[in-house]
Amino acid sequence: KYLYMLASTDAGPVVNWFDQSNQDMRSTNTIYLVTLQKSVASPFAKENEVEEIKDTSKAADKKEAAKKDLIIDWDGMSNRIQAFSISAGNYSNLAAAKEGEIYYISTSDDGKSMLHQYNLKKRKEEPIMPANGFVLNAKGDKMLLNNQGKWSVVTPGQKATPDAMVNTNTLTVKIDPQAEWENIFHEAWRVNRDYFYDPGMHGANWQAMQKKYAQFLPDIACKSDLYRVMQWMFSELAVGHHRFTGTGDTRVNPQFVPGGLLGADYEVAGNRYRIKKIYGGLNWTPGLRSPLTEPGVDARAGDFLLEVNGKPVTTQGNFYSYFENTSGKVTTLKLSASADGANARTVQVVPIASESALRNRDWVEGNMKKVHDATNGRIAYVYVPNTTTQGHEYFKRYFFPQANKEGIIIDERFNGGGQLADYYIDILKKPANSYWNFRYGADLKAPNASIQGPKVMLIDETAGSGGDYLPFLFRQAKLGTLVGKTTWGGLVGILGYPEFIDGGGVTAPNVAFYDENGFGIENVGTPPDVEVEQWPADVIAGRDPQLEKAIEIAMKQLRDNPPKTIKTPAYPKRVKN
């Protein structure tokens, strides 16, 4: 009678998943149904409140039900699509328990998910309970619900009660490790046989490789041995992005005691630890909170750390041992400008689990200052750590406030890749189309966020995947000069693959780059126009030879070919007749 489906009318940019330009896009969907036979009336048809209309579809339904074969009237089907009376949102897990009763999950913008029921007779949507997913049995009278890792069995439409909970802690399974290892080995081999982008397996005789390395299986003593043998086998393909995605139950995971960090550097003075530098953060931004800079925390560079939660701190103990199990917890510090504790003060802080974001921001903004000082504010500096979500955020954070500069240095060193970096390139390519004059204030260039002057991109051997492709696009678009070292050279990407019996998996690189010159970049990388080595002695001394060369090139290009500027023209005068 009915076919239920989820569909979207605004998913175009998001469907284009490979492009980084979809990062800001949000798609919604809603629920539709199609009547499969022309004789079936729409369940959403407007009802006459005065005269009762005989439902002719019921007789047709009974007549159709008597037939063995399902009849579908394909002709005119598009006219029989009907939308449910619910607002567009993010819906999933659509399923029908019985005729006219469907269930689905809605997910809000903050990630919270809810199980809903819609009843066609009532024409009403009802939220049931928070849930991440569900499965209906074939009869539609039982539902297996999952909510935050906890499972329940309920009657559809019912909320999960404590007695409906499934105690998964009592579930155990016996395994035959050696049998599993052999299965995993051959499954890993098959995944690459079936999914690797090159059916010729880069010239390796894949059948022979299976036999060659399967000889080790009888002598494998542990899971680590198995994965070592499989690594040997897969190395025959000589391709990047080739790795294991988890190794199942390789070993018992030890229980770790989380530490806590304050976002600072320290130095030893006598038998005390002294704060050498405090890293500034953006305390209003998640992930960039700097504990020692928060309101009410009176901590300064040069302070001695005398106590943590009442425990004396000396160099006899490992500094980080004093902060065991403090991440995210209120922690009391005793600080003093003197090692002897004179005029000591007590402050409360909440340590963080990782300082990587704080230290990265300090490095990025330190580079910005170097470029600003060396170019008298004429050249922008923008760092992009990858070509997916984080890089998208970094680019927006640092490019647009500096879009009034004459030139730009884009730093993609250490770039971890991700999507295709069309977003960066599209913005960097923007020309100045026009200018707009106001009665008061400066004239406006359109597009406003565009830089027409010299462009230099910093690259290095750690930038790979999307980090290989970004400088390739930069050169292809003839945007400017590449400075640094040849990139990593890994541009056969990966999608999804079947997993092993133990929950582990292996990639089979299956998205390979090529252009009019054939396959490229893989195992080659993108070379610079100007090669500059980062010698450790220079870096340790606080220098950045690659950045210094980029500044030099950008300033020379700015002098030799300054971007065109247009002055506000004379205002038009009225012409007398």
Phi and psi in degrees as a GROMACS rama.xvg file:
@    title "Ramachandran Plot"
@    xaxis  label "Phi"
@    yaxis  label "Psi"
@TYPE xy
-128.105  145.626  TYR-2
-118.033  120.313  LEU-3
-95.5406  145.598  TYR-4
-155.908  155.5  MET-5
-99.0385  138.069  LEU-6
-150.76  155.576  ALA-7
-125.82  144.29  SER-8
-108.318  4.09187  THR-9
-134.757  23.38  ASP-10
-89.023  0.340113  ALA-11
-47.8797  -59.2119  GLY-12
-63.1405  -31.9316  PRO-13
-77.3705  -32.8656  VAL-14
-60.8859  -30.0806  VAL-15
-77.6031  62.6805  ASN-16
-65.3577  -23.1685  TRP-17
-76.6175  -19.6295  PHE-18
-91.2749  135.338  ASP-19
-68.4542  -18.311  GLN-20
-66.7095  -7.79601  SER-21
-89.8878  2.15673  ASN-22
-58.9381  -35.9842  GLN-23
-85.4521  -5.48689  ASP-24
-83.5978  142.875  MET-25
-128.141  124.694  ARG-26
-104.137  149.305  SER-27
-121.136  162.901  THR-28
-141.549  171.33  ASN-29
-146.565  -179.249  THR-30
-105.728  136.644  ILE-31
-128.688  160.838  TYR-32
-133.56  156.028  LEU-33
-122.529  130.282  VAL-34
-78.9928  127.234  THR-35
-79.8526  -23.9511  LEU-36
-118.196  145.458  GLN-37
-62.6119  -27.659  LYS-38
-76.0587  -12.923  SER-39
-85.4329  123.38  VAL-40
-74.2063  156.081  ALA-41
-66.3366  130.892  SER-42
-68.5021  -10.792  PRO-43
-102.857  8.15347  PHE-44
-60.0032  141.899  ALA-45
-66.0941  131.929  LYS-46
-94.3852  145.11  GLU-47
-82.9013  121.45  ASN-48
-80.236  -10.2234  GLU-49
-103.358  -54.7163  VAL-50
-100.698  128.481  GLU-51
-78.6863  121.81  GLU-52
-94.1107  129.067  ILE-53
-68.3977  130.24  LYS-54
-81.6044  101.456  ASP-55
-75.72  -15.3406  THR-56
-70.8986  -24.3561  SER-57
-65.0129  -43.8859  LYS-58
-62.3837  -39.7388  ALA-59
-65.0999  -37.3324  ALA-60
-63.1457  -44.6416  ASP-61
-63.7492  -39.5843  LYS-62
-63.3941  -42.5427  LYS-63
-68.3721  -35.7808  GLU-64
-63.7818  -27.4442  ALA-65
-72.6285  -18.2056  ALA-66
-81.134  150.912  LYS-67
-78.8536  -36.8498  LYS-68
-93.6676  142.06  ASP-69
-74.9032  128.596  LEU-70
-99.7474  127.192  ILE-71
-122.802  123.405  ILE-72
-88.8934  100.019  ASP-73
-72.2906  -32.6915  TRP-74
-64.5759  126.993  ASP-75
74.6828  14.9898  GLY-76
-60.2648  -36.4834  MET-77
-61.9917  -25.6037  SER-78
-79.1359  -11.2249  ASN-79
-102.57  11.8448  ARG-80
-78.9417  129.388  ILE-81
-125.496  139.16  GLN-82
-93.5175  141.413  ALA-83
-72.4191  151.935  PHE-84
-84.4995  60.2172  SER-85
-130.111  153.758  ILE-86
-73.1867  152.958  SER-87
-63.4946  143.522  ALA-88
-162.926  -153.815  GLY-89
-114.187  96.4794  ASN-90
-112.206  150.066  TYR-91
-154.872  178.435  SER-92
55.8638  37.6966  ASN-93
-67.1727  128.963  LEU-94
-154.187  149.671  ALA-95
-109.258  127.368  ALA-96
-84.0142  -43.8228  ALA-97
-154.11  175.197  LYS-98
-56.9238  126.681  GLU-99
79.6367  6.64281  GLY-100
-131.134  108.593  GLU-101
-120.337  157.219  ILE-102
-129.188  149.519  TYR-103
-162.37  163.858  TYR-104
-107.052  133.255  ILE-105
-110.25  140.683  SER-106
-122.123  125.373  THR-107
-81.6273  171.295  SER-108
-61.9561  -26.5981  ASP-109
-90.741  11.1961  ASP-110
88.9258  1.06405  GLY-111
-82.3643  135.196  LYS-112
-117.177  148.522  SER-113
-138.692  137.529  MET-114
-83.3012  131.748  LEU-115
-122.899  155.258  HIS-116
-121.772  139.263  GLN-117
-123.683  128.642  TYR-118
-110.265  120.407  ASN-119
-65.5216  -33.7049  LEU-120
-67.4212  -42.6209  LYS-121
-81.1896  -16.9073  LYS-122
51.1322  48.6661  ARG-123
-141.955  140.136  LYS-124
-99.204  135.747  GLU-125
-132.556  122.5  GLU-126
-70.8633  139.602  PRO-127
-105.027  -57.6421  ILE-128
-167.845  159.804  MET-129
-61.3694  134.954  PRO-130
-160.099  147.822  ALA-131
-95.7041  -20.8157  ASN-132
-178.621  168.245  GLY-133
-157.527  162.358  PHE-134
-136.971  132.302  VAL-135
-95.3407  146.495  LEU-136
-78.3838  173.544  ASN-137
-62.5427  -35.9884  ALA-138
-77.6427  -17.9649  LYS-139
78.1804  17.9479  GLY-140
-109.593  1.13907  ASP-141
-136.085  145.001  LYS-142
-132.671  129.695  MET-143
-96.7562  116.129  LEU-144
-105.883  141.56  LEU-145
-121.936  128.92  ASN-146
-138.721  108.774  ASN-147
54.3334  44.1286  GLN-148
84.542  -3.70147  GLY-149
-104.219  138.161  LYS-150
-110.51  142.984  TRP-151
-140.126  151.096  SER-152
-113.339  120.541  VAL-153
-135.656  167.423  VAL-154
-80.3168  133.704  THR-155
-49.9501  133.099  PRO-156
94.4398  -11.3169  GLY-157
-96.1906  150.017  GLN-158
-80.3777  151.079  LYS-159
-74.8224  130.891  ALA-160
-110.436  164.406  THR-161
-53.7504  -36.67  PRO-162
-74.8389  -9.40355  ASP-163
-90.3297  -6.98022  ALA-164
-68.7765  140.288  MET-165
-96.1756  121.545  VAL-166
-82.213  90.7884  ASN-167
-71.4556  -14.5797  THR-168
-66.4216  -20.0805  ASN-169
-88.4936  -5.79728  THR-170
-81.2461  126.402  LEU-171
-134.326  157.583  THR-172
-144.778  137.749  VAL-173
-91.7777  139.431  LYS-174
-125.223  159.12  ILE-175
-108.556  95.3451  ASP-176
-52.6413  -46.1267  PRO-177
-65.4114  -35.8326  GLN-178
-67.8915  -39.8928  ALA-179
-64.3098  -42.1015  GLU-180
-61.4626  -41.4833  TRP-181
-65.5257  -41.656  GLU-182
-61.1741  -44.3661  ASN-183
-62.9718  -43.3801  ILE-184
-57.6125  -50.614  PHE-185
-71.3926  -32.6052  HIS-186
-67.3687  -41.5165  GLU-187
-61.1942  -41.378  ALA-188
-62.5337  -42.9016  TRP-189
-67.5875  -38.6564  ARG-190
-57.035  -43.3094  VAL-191
-73.7577  -35.3776  ASN-192
-58.9145  -39.5724  ARG-193
-92.6041  -22.5307  ASP-194
-115.143  -21.4687  TYR-195
-57.4713  137.266  PHE-196
-61.1468  -30.6639  TYR-197
-99.8279  110.324  ASP-198
-62.615  -18.625  PRO-199
-85.3032  1.14005  GLY-200
53.4788  41.4371  MET-201
55.352  28.5777  HIS-202
88.625  -4.30812  GLY-203
-81.7178  137.337  ALA-204
-78.1906  95.7925  ASN-205
-67.2592  -32.0797  TRP-206
-64.9106  -41.3585  GLN-207
-68.1878  -34.6773  ALA-208
-64.7293  -36.7584  MET-209
-61.3361  -46.6345  GLN-210
-67.1858  -39.7561  LYS-211
-59.3857  -47.564  LYS-212
-91.4994  -17.2656  TYR-213
-66.1966  -19.5184  ALA-214
-62.4593  -21.869  GLN-215
-79.99  -17.4264  PHE-216
-56.3292  -42.9018  LEU-217
-62.7181  -21.517  PRO-218
-101.85  4.52004  ASP-219
-71.9728  131.313  ILE-220
-107.18  -16.2896  ALA-221
-156.898  169.04  CYS-222
-61.269  -36.0386  LYS-223
-60.8079  -38.5517  SER-224
-60.2606  -43.3468  ASP-225
-58.0936  -48.4859  LEU-226
-69.4488  -29.1491  TYR-227
-66.942  -42.9226  ARG-228
-64.1657  -41.6  VAL-229
-66.4654  -34.8548  MET-230
-60.7862  -42.1659  GLN-231
-60.132  -44.0442  TRP-232
-64.4212  -45.3322  MET-233
-73.338  -22.1297  PHE-234
-64.8606  -17.185  SER-235
-65.0463  -20.7744  GLU-236
-85.0239  -18.1686  LEU-237
48.9795  62.226  ALA-238
-141.064  147.565  VAL-239
-78.6006  174.844  GLY-240
61.6984  17.541  HIS-241
-101.698  108.416  HIS-242
-158.084  168.688  ARG-243
-89.557  139.447  PHE-244
-102.079  81.4748  THR-245
82.5564  151.843  GLY-246
-122.865  36.0242  THR-247
57.4635  -139.263  GLY-248
-95.5792  57.1782  ASP-249
-60.4664  -42.36  THR-250
-150.695  162.44  ARG-251
-73.0413  127.058  VAL-252
-78.0005  122.058  ASN-253
-71.3603  155.955  PRO-254
-82.0323  122.368  GLN-255
-96.8157  141.672  PHE-256
-95.2317  114.834  VAL-257
-68.2361  141.432  PRO-258
-92.3916  -166.947  GLY-259
-146.588  144.925  GLY-260
-129.015  151.893  LEU-261
-107.035  -1.93587  LEU-262
71.67  52.2199  GLY-263
-152.962  160.795  ALA-264
-103.974  153.072  ASP-265
-131.752  161.79  TYR-266
-139.313  156.52  GLU-267
-93.6368  130.437  VAL-268
-133.151  107.241  ALA-269
67.3616  -125.278  GLY-270
-108.856  24.8555  ASN-271
-121.723  158.486  ARG-272
-99.8016  132.307  TYR-273
-120.801  139.903  ARG-274
-71.1632  120.939  ILE-275
-94.4808  -40.034  LYS-276
-150.374  138.816  LYS-277
-109.1  125.233  ILE-278
-82.3914  124.824  TYR-279
-76.1366  144.845  GLY-280
-126.366  -167.312  GLY-281
-118.399  88.9264  LEU-282
-64.6757  -12.9901  ASN-283
-90.2749  -2.9446  TRP-284
-109.075  123.172  THR-285
-56.8815  134.085  PRO-286
90.6088  -7.77499  GLY-287
-125.96  29.3514  LEU-288
-79.9573  130.484  ARG-289
-110.911  107.415  SER-290
-53.8904  -40.5721  PRO-291
-80.0899  -3.83526  LEU-292
-108.765  1.83841  THR-293
-72.7068  156.474  GLU-294
-53.9321  134.899  PRO-295
86.3568  -5.78837  GLY-296
-97.4635  109.341  VAL-297
-94.5749  83.0339  ASP-298
-127.613  141.542  ALA-299
-137.693  151.095  ARG-300
-59.6081  135.495  ALA-301
101.539  -14.7427  GLY-302
-70.9931  143.256  ASP-303
-89.5713  138.935  PHE-304
-94.1431  107.168  LEU-305
-91.8284  -38.1755  LEU-306
-145.022  150.422  GLU-307
-127.472  116.876  VAL-308
51.7508  41.9636  ASN-309
82.2371  -4.15051  GLY-310
-95.0982  124.223  LYS-311
-59.5895  138.863  PRO-312
-110.987  120.64  VAL-313
-136.365  169.318  THR-314
-73.7003  -3.7615  THR-315
-68.7746  -21.3994  GLN-316
-110.329  151.243  GLY-317
-60.9624  130.942  ASN-318
-53.704  -43.9737  PHE-319
-75.3313  -15.0564  TYR-320
-66.3221  -23.9968  SER-321
-74.2184  -11.5422  TYR-322
-114.301  21.434  PHE-323
-60.3374  134.206  GLU-324
59.4618  35.255  ASN-325
-110.146  -9.35897  THR-326
-59.486  126.123  SER-327
77.395  5.58774  GLY-328
-116.944  146.701  LYS-329
-63.6219  125.232  VAL-330
-128.661  134.914  THR-331
-97.7698  128.233  THR-332
-115.603  143.738  LEU-333
-111.073  118.869  LYS-334
-120.588  152.823  LEU-335
-155.339  148.745  SER-336
-73.9397  -11.5288  ALA-337
-120.486  145.392  SER-338
-65.9039  -24.2905  ALA-339
-82.9619  -1.74479  ASP-340
85.7855  11.6869  GLY-341
-63.2668  136.695  ALA-342
54.0404  40.0755  ASN-343
-66.2217  152.334  ALA-344
-133.738  152.425  ARG-345
-109.396  130.68  THR-346
-130.447  155.541  VAL-347
-112.629  131.879  GLN-348
-131.452  166.135  VAL-349
-121.69  98.6852  VAL-350
-59.7271  159.802  PRO-351
-111.361  162.883  ILE-352
-81.5039  -28.5909  ALA-353
-143.038  141.739  SER-354
-103.865  4.35344  GLU-355
-59.3273  -41.9073  SER-356
-65.9279  -39.9486  ALA-357
-64.9171  -44.5411  LEU-358
-69.7418  -35.8372  ARG-359
-65.0952  -43.5  ASN-360
-62.437  -38.9449  ARG-361
-62.5549  -41.0369  ASP-362
-66.1393  -45.3217  TRP-363
-62.1356  -49.3731  VAL-364
-74.2454  -23.1197  GLU-365
-67.2447  -40.2449  GLY-366
-65.7142  -39.1376  ASN-367
-58.5201  -42.2589  MET-368
-66.6362  -40.1129  LYS-369
-59.3485  -45.2294  LYS-370
-67.3666  -42.607  VAL-371
-60.8826  -46.4423  HIS-372
-67.6279  -40.5927  ASP-373
-74.3982  -21.8179  ALA-374
-114.213  9.03937  THR-375
56.7917  36.7243  ASN-376
76.6617  12.5789  GLY-377
-89.2708  -22.0523  ARG-378
-114.131  132.265  ILE-379
-84.6262  154.807  ALA-380
-128.754  126.008  TYR-381
-133.045  127.919  VAL-382
-104.677  136.325  TYR-383
-124.899  106.505  VAL-384
-71.9713  -22.2934  PRO-385
-159.096  -173.941  ASN-386
-115.777  35.091  THR-387
-134.709  -141.829  THR-388
-57.7542  -50.9904  THR-389
-64.2349  -42.7301  GLN-390
-63.4362  -38.2104  GLY-391
-59.9789  -44.0316  HIS-392
-67.0825  -43.5637  GLU-393
-60.8213  -44.3605  TYR-394
-62.597  -44.7405  PHE-395
-63.6282  -39.2513  LYS-396
-66.656  -37.7118  ARG-397
-106.219  -26.7423  TYR-398
-74.7679  -51.7716  PHE-399
-63.8336  -37.0658  PHE-400
-67.581  -16.4384  PRO-401
-110.152  13.9946  GLN-402
-69.9202  -6.56198  ALA-403
-88.3723  0.759468  ASN-404
-75.1311  163.791  LYS-405
-83.8093  -28.0386  GLU-406
-145.737  178.283  GLY-407
-150.048  143.862  ILE-408
-112.396  119.353  ILE-409
-101.729  123.202  ILE-410
-105.903  111.691  ASP-411
-116.631  21.6276  GLU-412
-63.5993  145.785  ARG-413
66.3043  16.5529  PHE-414
-67.0098  125.606  ASN-415
-88.4831  0.883845  GLY-416
80.0943  -163.228  GLY-417
143.485  -104.086  GLY-418
-99.6564  -175.664  GLN-419
-79.3189  129.038  LEU-420
-83.8262  44.1589  ALA-421
-64.7258  -30.2785  ASP-422
-58.7218  -50.2536  TYR-423
-62.1509  -47.0035  TYR-424
-64.1804  -41.9555  ILE-425
-59.3338  -39.3572  ASP-426
-74.6057  -40.4165  ILE-427
-66.7553  -25.0865  LEU-428
-82.8597  -11.8233  LYS-429
-59.8  127.369  LYS-430
-87.2108  168.79  PRO-431
-85.1841  113.693  ALA-432
-89.0263  -33.5377  ASN-433
-166.406  173.309  SER-434
-132.71  152.058  TYR-435
-132.708  132.14  TRP-436
-106.125  139.114  ASN-437
-116.053  160.119  PHE-438
-63.4783  -39.6826  ARG-439
-125.686  147.548  TYR-440
88.8743  177.056  GLY-441
-75.2667  155.045  ALA-442
-67.7345  157.974  ASP-443
-113.06  132.286  LEU-444
-92.2203  144.392  LYS-445
-128.101  129.931  ALA-446
-69.7006  139.987  PRO-447
-60.64  -48.5539  ASN-448
-84.398  77.1163  ALA-449
-152.199  147.36  SER-450
-125.502  122.212  ILE-451
-100.741  -7.17706  GLN-452
-81.3903  -165.018  GLY-453
-60.7437  145.183  PRO-454
-129.728  129.886  LYS-455
-127.849  136.303  VAL-456
-117.828  131.011  MET-457
-91.9843  128.843  LEU-458
-131.442  157.688  ILE-459
-152.146  177.808  ASP-460
-72.1964  -9.74588  GLU-461
-91.0863  -11.6363  THR-462
-82.4958  126.449  ALA-463
-147.531  170.453  GLY-464
61.5898  -116.087  SER-465
-59.3374  -23.4124  GLY-466
-75.1303  -18.2693  GLY-467
-79.2952  -39.7788  ASP-468
-75.4104  -34.0158  TYR-469
-58.3237  -51.8704  LEU-470
-66.8703  -28.0485  PRO-471
-60.8574  -46.9144  PHE-472
-64.086  -38.2541  LEU-473
-59.6686  -44.5339  PHE-474
-70.4398  -41.9586  ARG-475
-58.962  -38.7562  GLN-476
-82.5961  -1.19136  ALA-477
54.7621  45.9869  LYS-478
-81.7917  -28.9645  LEU-479
171.348  -147.571  GLY-480
-108.666  134.505  THR-481
-96.2797  129.217  LEU-482
-126.505  135.395  VAL-483
134.216  -128.263  GLY-484
-127.62  157.458  LYS-485
-58.7964  135.92  THR-486
-70.2433  172.807  THR-487
-54.405  -48.207  TRP-488
93.308  56.9796  GLY-489
-138.592  93.6582  GLY-490
-130.188  35.3784  LEU-491
-111.181  102.454  VAL-492
-80.6861  -177.37  GLY-493
-133.304  145.823  ILE-494
-119.45  -138.535  LEU-495
-103.118  153.902  GLY-496
-143.363  158.998  TYR-497
-61.1616  148.226  PRO-498
-98.6483  167.135  GLU-499
-81.0744  171.924  PHE-500
-64.5992  -24.8483  ILE-501
-94.4419  6.56303  ASP-502
93.3153  -8.24133  GLY-503
-82.3004  -172.357  GLY-504
-170.995  171.269  GLY-505
-136.423  146.024  VAL-506
-83.7206  156.514  THR-507
-135.15  88.1584  ALA-508
-46.618  121.934  PRO-509
-136.665  14.1431  ASN-510
-127.584  95.1929  VAL-511
-105.184  132.809  ALA-512
-75.7684  139.801  PHE-513
-153.964  161.056  TYR-514
-140.498  -159.603  ASP-515
-63.3291  -16.0822  GLU-516
-92.5806  1.27158  ASN-517
99.618  -167.104  GLY-518
-65.3751  142.564  PHE-519
-157.778  178.504  GLY-520
70.8494  -41.4035  ILE-521
-57.426  127.211  GLU-522
63.0989  10.5371  ASN-523
-123.829  -48.1014  VAL-524
85.0594  177.931  GLY-525
-106.254  118.356  THR-526
-81.5151  156.995  PRO-527
-81.9283  163.402  PRO-528
-79.9822  -35.0432  ASP-529
-127.31  114.047  VAL-530
-85.7899  130.371  GLU-531
-137.074  127.271  VAL-532
-90.2109  141.907  GLU-533
-95.9169  86.0586  GLN-534
-68.974  133.539  TRP-535
-53.0027  -38.864  PRO-536
-61.4602  -38.788  ALA-537
-67.336  -44.4841  ASP-538
-65.0709  -43.4051  VAL-539
-61.9545  -32.8393  ILE-540
-78.2981  0.0748429  ALA-541
94.0303  5.76291  GLY-542
-93.1152  162.111  ARG-543
-137.141  85.4613  ASP-544
-55.0029  -36.494  PRO-545
-67.1589  -44.6656  GLN-546
-64.995  -39.4567  LEU-547
-61.9182  -40.1229  GLU-548
-67.9983  -38.7577  LYS-549
-61.8698  -41.2983  ALA-550
-63.4247  -44.5894  ILE-551
-58.6175  -46.8012  GLU-552
-66.0154  -44.7407  ILE-553
-61.4133  -41.6157  ALA-554
-69.7459  -37.8651  MET-555
-63.7926  -44.239  LYS-556
-65.8809  -32.7775  GLN-557
-67.2038  -38.0481  LEU-558
-71.3835  -42.8226  ARG-559
-74.7082  -31.9075  ASP-560
-144.226  69.9298  ASN-561
-63.2841  145.43  PRO-562
-62.5734  143.791  PRO-563
-66.4985  134.853  LYS-564
-120.036  146.203  THR-565
-119.835  125.212  ILE-566
-81.7163  153.025  LYS-567
-60.0581  123.48  THR-568
-71.5641  169.454  PRO-569
-65.5735  143.138  ALA-570
-70.9987  143.409  TYR-571
-66.3551  147.355  PRO-572
-110.241  149.608  LYS-573
-66.9672  132.04  ARG-574
-90.2963  124.939  VAL-575
-79.0777  137.908  LYS-576
